[in-house]
């Protein structure tokens, strides 16, 4: 039987159908129109695969038998593009560019004594906000009852730490719980704030509701809205934040590959979207508004830090000899994974966040590649500036501290939060909250990082601090009664400085911590300084000249507790 001669009509129909399918796929998947985006290349591979299928179907319906030259060419192009993608991805990989991945960021050395938040007095402990994501989720979800259409929305589970009106909160936006519910509503009513100090949650009911969100659909889908305005931009994970007046915004980091065609993506700028009006404005990292707390995503910062510590000496070194290779607790859970929690998707391990003078910081420990349950130090990753700072602080890794905390209340079955690191008069210390099955804080534990067997607990953080100071320094924490009516400014003024020559020097160990006791020439005070103040204290001797900062012991006369020491 003779095949029909192929006409122009079926060719035009096939081309039109291919264009329609290509446009629909572009609308559905929203790939960046950027040659440096892998998604862009795979989009065209898919189009080149779909097009021959469309031509074949049209040919079959029209009664044609032979495959056209166009379909053959398109198939060849699709195969060639896949090969190109594989080659370019391989060329951009860490196998060939390990050193460049390690150098994507400079990790600075920090000063523990100056940078890390101090908790030395009961008043400081009383006002210390200790609310992690897991507890914030439990508290925040309760506020959903305040919504009229409670079944239509759910709270995003991130609960990022922010500074708002001079206080610390955990913030999370409401979002649609399904496509159908997004169809039934024009906007999202607001967001949830959980006070980190009082642990009170509130639903903020906005006058100007959220109309552009990742969980919305069609033109109000935040991804689609941004793609229409910035078709070539490669976006990282969106961050939700609020300004000083409580207005909601989404912050979209813009990525630029720096290694090969696809690899080494770094944030180049940020697009801030008004969640109500959809108005967009692009900022360079150094020009971000002051109210922004979360610009860089947690995963982005941790990925940079992991590359820095793993690939300094090459890719294969990270697999085999592992010389100078380190890992982060963010990706290494240690042994603190309870069997009962294996299937618990809300089990949080690997990081916590804390608000410092420089902004919100993600905290996680740096451990050896051998996973020996000991920490070499820790990093703080600033979610506003993208700066990562390393603090040398050898001691127990977080999971060890968590298990130690749980052992103090093993009869109650409490589970520990992820620790935070604080400075107790120069001594690196973990703070951990213990929770019952309802995820509510029931007790607090302070654990010495250098020697995790030194631990103290209490129903409040103040109680734990008093016991901890007794074990570490042989004294109680300063209380409001000790401080009489002094203001915080006057308390700060009670830090004294002096310089002198050591005439008497003694060394002793108290609860596993080495302490140096010394008297200076012409000074009646006995000074006590823990080894954590300065490792070079082991080189001190009678005749050494030192400069110190200290405060007077509240329990003993003529005794100074040293917080900083420099051997001249």
C-alpha positions in Angstrom: 0.0 0.0 0.0 1.4 3.4 -1.0 2.0 5.9 1.8 0.2 9.3 1.6 2.3 12.2 0.6 2.9 14.4 3.6 1.3 17.8 3.3 1.9 21.2 4.9 -1.2 21.1 7.0 -0.2 18.3 9.4 3.2 19.9 9.8 1.7 23.2 10.9 -0.6 21.4 13.3 2.3 19.5 14.9 4.4 22.7 15.2 1.5 24.6 16.9 0.9 21.7 19.3 4.6 21.5 20.1 4.7 25.3 20.9 1.6 25.0 23.1 3.1 22.1 25.0 6.4 23.9 25.4 4.6 27.1 26.7 2.6 25.0 29.1 5.7 23.2 30.4 7.4 26.6 30.9 4.4 27.9 32.8 4.2 24.8 34.9 7.8 24.3 35.9 9.1 27.9 35.6 12.7 27.2 34.6 15.1 30.2 34.6 15.8 31.3 31.1 19.5 31.2 31.8 22.1 29.1 30.1 23.8 28.6 33.5 20.7 26.9 34.9 20.5 23.1 34.7 16.7 23.4 34.8 16.8 25.5 31.6 18.8 22.8 29.7 16.5 19.9 31.0 13.5 22.0 29.9 14.8 22.0 26.3 15.7 18.3 26.5 12.1 17.6 27.4 10.7 19.8 24.6 13.0 18.0 22.1 11.6 14.7 23.4 7.9 15.8 23.3 8.2 17.4 19.8 8.9 14.1 17.9 6.1 12.4 19.8 3.7 15.2 18.8 4.8 14.9 15.1 4.5 11.1 15.2 0.9 11.3 16.7 -0.1 13.8 14.0 1.4 11.7 11.3 -0.4 8.6 12.6 -3.8 10.4 12.7 -3.1 11.8 9.2 -2.3 8.4 7.9 1.4 9.0 7.3 3.9 6.2 8.0 7.5 7.3 7.8 9.2 9.3 10.4 10.0 12.8 9.3 13.5 14.2 9.1 12.4 16.8 11.7 11.7 14.2 14.3 15.0 12.5 13.7 16.9 15.8 14.1 15.0 16.7 17.3 15.9 13.3 18.8 19.5 13.8 18.0 19.4 17.2 19.5 17.8 15.8 22.7 20.5 13.1 23.0 23.3 15.6 22.3 21.9 18.0 25.0 21.8 15.2 27.6 25.4 14.4 26.8 26.4 18.1 27.1 24.6 18.4 30.4 26.4 15.4 31.8 29.8 16.7 30.7 29.2 20.2 31.9 27.9 19.0 35.3 30.9 16.7 35.7 33.2 19.5 34.7 31.6 21.8 37.3 31.7 19.2 40.1 33.9 19.0 43.2 35.9 16.2 41.7 37.8 18.7 39.5 37.2 21.9 41.5 37.5 20.9 45.2 39.8 23.8 46.1 37.5 26.3 44.4 34.5 25.0 46.3 36.5 25.2 49.5 37.3 28.9 48.7 33.7 30.0 48.0 33.8 31.6 51.5 36.4 32.7 54.0 35.6 31.4 57.5 36.9 34.0 60.0 38.4 33.2 63.4 36.3 34.6 66.2 37.0 35.6 69.8 35.0 33.6 72.2 35.4 35.9 75.2 34.3 39.0 73.2 31.7 37.6 70.8 29.7 34.9 72.7 26.8 35.9 74.8 27.6 36.0 78.5 25.5 34.5 81.3 27.1 35.1 84.6 24.2 36.5 86.8 20.8 35.1 87.7 19.3 38.2 86.1 21.0 37.4 82.8 19.8 33.8 83.1 16.3 34.9 83.9 16.1 37.1 80.7 17.8 34.6 78.4 15.5 33.5 75.6 15.6 29.8 75.1 13.0 28.7 72.6 13.9 26.3 69.8 12.0 25.5 66.6 10.4 22.3 68.0 8.7 24.0 71.0 7.8 27.0 68.8 6.0 24.7 66.5 4.0 23.2 69.3 3.1 26.6 70.8 2.5 28.4 67.4 0.1 25.8 66.0 -2.2 26.4 69.0 -2.8 29.9 67.7 -4.5 28.6 64.6 -7.7 28.4 66.7 -7.9 32.2 66.4 -8.5 32.0 62.6 -12.1 32.0 61.4 -11.4 29.5 58.6 -9.0 27.4 60.6 -9.3 24.4 58.2 -8.1 26.4 55.3 -4.6 27.2 56.6 -1.6 25.7 58.3 1.6 27.2 59.8 4.9 26.8 58.0 7.1 24.7 60.3 10.3 26.9 60.0 9.8 29.4 62.8 12.9 31.5 62.1 14.3 33.6 65.0 14.0 37.3 64.5 14.4 40.6 66.4 11.2 42.6 66.4 10.6 45.8 68.4 13.5 45.0 70.7 12.5 41.4 71.5 13.2 38.0 70.2 10.5 36.0 68.4 10.1 32.9 66.4 8.3 33.9 63.2 6.4 31.7 60.7 3.8 32.5 58.0 0.5 30.9 57.4 0.1 29.1 54.2 -2.6 27.2 52.2 -2.8 23.5 53.2 -3.9 22.4 49.7 -4.5 23.5 46.1 -8.3 23.4 46.6 -8.1 25.6 49.7 -5.9 28.1 47.8 -8.7 28.2 45.2 -11.3 29.0 47.8 -9.5 32.0 49.4 -8.2 35.3 48.0 -5.4 35.8 50.5 -3.7 34.5 53.7 -4.7 36.3 56.9 -1.3 36.7 58.6 1.5 35.0 60.4 2.4 33.6 63.8 4.8 35.1 66.4 6.1 33.2 69.4 7.8 35.3 72.1 11.2 33.6 72.9 11.2 34.8 76.5 7.5 34.4 77.6 6.8 31.6 75.1 3.4 33.2 74.3 2.2 32.8 70.8 0.0 35.1 68.8 -1.6 35.1 65.4 -1.0 38.5 63.8 -4.1 39.3 61.8 -3.0 41.6 59.0 -5.0 44.5 57.6 -3.1 44.1 54.3 -3.2 40.3 54.0 -0.6 38.1 52.2 -1.6 37.8 48.5 1.7 36.4 47.2 3.1 33.3 48.7 4.9 30.0 47.7 1.7 28.0 48.6 -0.6 30.2 46.5 -1.6 29.4 42.9 -1.7 30.9 39.4 -0.6 34.5 39.3 -0.3 34.8 43.1 2.1 31.9 43.3 5.3 33.7 44.5 7.5 31.6 42.2 5.4 32.5 39.2 5.2 36.2 40.2 9.0 36.4 40.4 9.6 34.5 37.2 7.4 36.9 35.3 9.5 39.8 36.5 12.9 38.2 36.5 12.8 35.4 33.9 16.6 34.7 33.9 17.2 34.7 37.7 18.2 31.6 39.6 16.6 31.8 43.0 17.5 30.1 46.2 15.0 29.2 49.0 12.6 32.1 49.9 12.9 33.6 53.4 9.9 35.1 55.2 10.5 38.2 57.3 8.6 41.3 58.6 9.7 44.9 58.8 9.6 47.2 61.8 5.9 47.9 61.4 5.0 44.2 61.0 4.4 44.2 57.3 5.2 40.8 55.7 7.9 40.3 53.0 9.5 37.4 51.2 13.2 37.6 50.4 14.4 35.8 47.4 18.2 35.2 47.2 19.6 35.4 43.6 22.2 32.8 42.8 25.1 33.0 40.3 27.2 30.0 39.4 30.9 30.7 39.8 32.5 27.3 38.9 32.2 25.9 35.4 28.7 26.4 33.9 26.6 25.2 36.8 28.6 24.8 39.9 29.7 27.0 42.9 26.4 28.9 43.2 26.8 32.1 45.3 24.2 34.7 46.3 24.7 37.8 44.2 21.7 39.9 45.3 18.3 39.7 46.9 14.8 40.5 45.6 12.5 41.6 48.4 8.8 41.1 47.6 6.0 42.8 49.5 3.7 39.9 50.3 0.6 42.0 49.9 1.2 44.2 46.9 3.7 42.0 45.1 6.0 45.0 44.6 9.6 43.9 44.1 12.9 45.6 44.8 16.4 44.2 44.3 19.2 44.8 46.8 22.9 44.1 46.9 23.9 42.1 50.1 25.5 45.2 51.7 22.4 47.4 51.0 19.7 45.2 52.6 17.3 47.1 54.9 18.1 47.1 58.6 14.9 45.1 59.5 16.0 42.1 57.5 17.0 39.2 59.8 16.9 36.3 57.4 18.3 36.7 53.9 20.6 33.7 53.5 19.0 30.3 54.0 20.3 27.8 56.5 21.1 25.1 53.9 23.0 27.6 51.7 25.3 28.7 54.6 25.8 25.2 55.9 26.7 24.0 52.4 29.3 26.7 52.1 30.8 25.8 55.5 30.8 22.0 54.7 32.6 22.7 51.4 35.2 24.8 53.2 36.0 22.1 55.8 35.9 19.1 53.5 37.7 20.0 50.3 40.7 22.1 51.4 43.1 19.4 50.3 41.2 18.0 47.4 38.2 15.8 46.6 39.9 12.4 47.0 41.5 13.4 50.3 38.0 14.0 51.6 37.1 10.4 50.7 40.2 8.5 51.7 43.1 9.9 53.9 40.8 12.8 55.2 43.8 14.9 56.2 42.5 18.2 57.8 38.9 17.2 56.9 36.2 18.3 59.3 32.4 17.9 59.4 29.5 19.9 60.8 27.1 18.6 63.4 24.5 20.0 61.0 25.0 17.0 58.8 26.3 14.6 61.4 23.8 13.6 64.0 26.2 11.7 66.4 24.7 9.0 68.6 21.8 11.1 70.0 19.1 9.6 67.8 16.7 7.8 70.1 15.1 4.7 68.7 11.6 6.0 69.5 12.3 9.1 67.5 13.6 7.5 64.3 10.3 8.0 62.5 9.6 11.4 64.1 9.8 14.0 61.3 9.9 16.8 63.9 13.2 15.5 65.5 15.6 18.4 65.3 19.3 17.7 65.3 22.3 19.6 64.0 21.7 23.3 64.6 20.1 26.0 66.6 19.9 29.8 66.2 20.8 32.6 68.5 20.4 36.4 68.3 23.7 38.4 68.8 24.7 42.0 68.3 25.5 41.1 64.7 22.1 39.6 64.0 20.6 36.1 63.9 23.3 33.4 63.9 22.9 29.7 63.1 25.0 27.6 65.5 26.5 24.2 64.9 29.7 22.4 66.1 32.7 21.4 64.0 33.7 17.8 64.5 36.5 15.6 63.2 36.0 13.5 60.1 36.3 10.3 62.3 33.0 11.2 64.1 34.6 10.6 67.5 31.9 12.4 69.4 34.2 15.3 70.3 33.9 18.9 69.0 36.9 20.9 67.8 35.0 24.1 67.9 31.8 25.6 66.5 30.7 28.1 63.9 28.2 30.9 63.8 26.6 31.6 60.4 25.0 35.0 60.1 21.7 34.8 58.2 21.7 38.5 57.4 25.3 39.0 56.2 26.3 35.5 55.2 29.4 35.8 57.3 30.7 32.5 58.9 32.9 32.7 62.0 34.7 29.8 63.6 35.4 29.6 67.4 38.0 27.1 68.6 36.5 25.3 71.6 37.5 21.7 72.1 35.2 19.5 74.1 32.0 17.5 74.0 30.1 17.3 70.8 26.4 18.3 71.0 24.9 14.9 70.9 27.1 13.8 73.9 25.8 16.8 75.8 22.2 16.0 74.9 22.6 12.5 76.3 24.2 13.8 79.4 21.3 16.2 80.0 18.7 13.5 79.4 20.5 11.2 81.9 19.9 13.7 84.7 16.1 13.2 84.3 16.1 9.6 82.9 13.1 8.6 85.1 11.0 11.3 83.5 11.7 10.4 79.9 12.5 14.0 79.0 14.1 14.7 75.6 16.7 17.4 75.1 16.7 20.4 72.8 19.6 21.1 70.6 22.2 23.0 72.7 23.2 26.6 72.6 26.7 27.8 73.5 27.1 30.6 76.1 30.0 32.2 78.0 29.9 31.8 81.8 32.8 34.0 82.9 35.1 32.6 80.2 33.9 29.0 80.5 32.3 27.6 77.3 29.0 26.1 78.4 26.1 24.4 76.7 22.5 25.3 77.7 19.9 22.7 77.0 16.2 22.6 77.7 14.5 19.3 78.5 11.0 18.6 77.2 8.1 16.3 78.0 6.1 14.5 75.4 4.1 17.6 74.7 7.3 19.4 73.7 7.1 21.9 76.6 10.2 22.9 78.5 10.3 21.2 81.9 13.9 21.6 83.0 17.2 23.3 82.1 20.7 21.9 82.1 24.1 23.6 81.8 27.0 21.5 80.7 30.7 22.3 80.7 32.0 21.9 77.1 35.5 21.0 78.1 34.3 18.4 80.6 30.8 17.3 80.0 30.6 15.4 83.3 30.3 18.8 85.0 26.6 19.6 84.6 23.9 21.3 86.6 20.2 21.3 86.3 17.1 23.0 87.6 13.4 23.8 86.9 14.6 27.2 85.8 17.7 28.4 84.0 18.5 30.5 87.1 18.5 27.5 89.3 20.8 25.6 86.9 23.2 28.6 86.7 23.5 28.8 90.5 24.4 25.1 90.8 26.7 25.3 87.8 28.7 28.1 89.2 29.0 26.3 92.5 30.5 23.3 90.6 32.8 25.2 88.3 33.9 28.2 90.5 32.9 27.0 94.0 30.5 29.9 94.3 27.0 31.0 93.6 25.8 33.1 90.7 25.3 36.8 91.3 21.7 37.4 92.2 19.6 40.5 92.2 20.1 40.7 96.0 23.8 40.7 95.6 23.6 43.5 93.1 21.3 45.6 95.4 19.7 48.3 93.2 22.4 48.8 90.7 21.3 49.3 87.1 22.8 47.1 84.3 25.1 50.0 83.4 26.4 50.2 87.0 26.8 46.4 87.0 28.9 46.6 83.9 31.1 49.3 85.6 32.0 46.7 88.4 34.4 45.0 86.0 37.9 46.1 87.1 41.2 46.0 85.2 44.7 45.9 86.6 48.3 45.0 85.6 51.0 43.6 87.8 53.7 41.1 88.5 52.8 37.7 89.9 54.4 37.1 93.4 52.6 33.9 94.3 51.1 31.3 91.9 49.1 28.2 92.6 47.3 25.7 90.4 44.4 23.4 91.3 41.6 21.4 89.6 38.0 22.0 90.6 35.4 19.7 89.1 37.6 18.9 86.2 38.5 22.5 85.3 42.0 23.8 85.9 42.1 27.0 87.9 45.0 29.4 88.5 45.3 31.3 91.8 47.7 34.2 92.0 48.6 37.3 93.9 50.1 40.4 92.2 52.9 42.6 93.7 51.5 45.2 96.0 47.9 43.9 95.7 46.0 42.2 98.5 43.5 40.4 96.2 43.7 36.7 95.4 42.8 36.3 91.8 41.2 33.1 90.3 41.4 32.4 86.6 40.1 29.3 84.8 42.3 27.8 82.1 39.6 28.6 79.5 40.5 32.3 79.8 43.8 31.8 78.1 45.7 28.6 77.4 49.0 30.4 77.8 48.4 30.5 81.6 50.2 27.2 81.8 53.4 29.2 81.0 52.9 31.6 83.9 55.3 31.6 86.8 56.3 33.9 89.7 57.6 37.1 88.0 55.3 36.9 85.1 53.6 40.2 84.2 49.9 40.0 83.5 47.0 42.3 82.6 43.6 41.2 83.8 39.9 42.1 83.9 38.0 40.8 86.9 35.1 41.3 89.2 34.9 41.0 93.0 33.6 37.6 94.3 30.2 38.2 96.0 31.0 35.5 98.5 34.6 36.2 99.6 36.4 39.4 100.4 39.6 40.3 98.5 38.9 37.6 95.9 38.8 38.6 92.2 37.2 36.4 89.6 39.2 36.9 86.4 37.2 37.1 83.1 40.1 38.1 80.8 43.9 37.7 81.2 46.8 38.6 79.0 50.4 37.5 79.7 52.6 40.4 78.9 
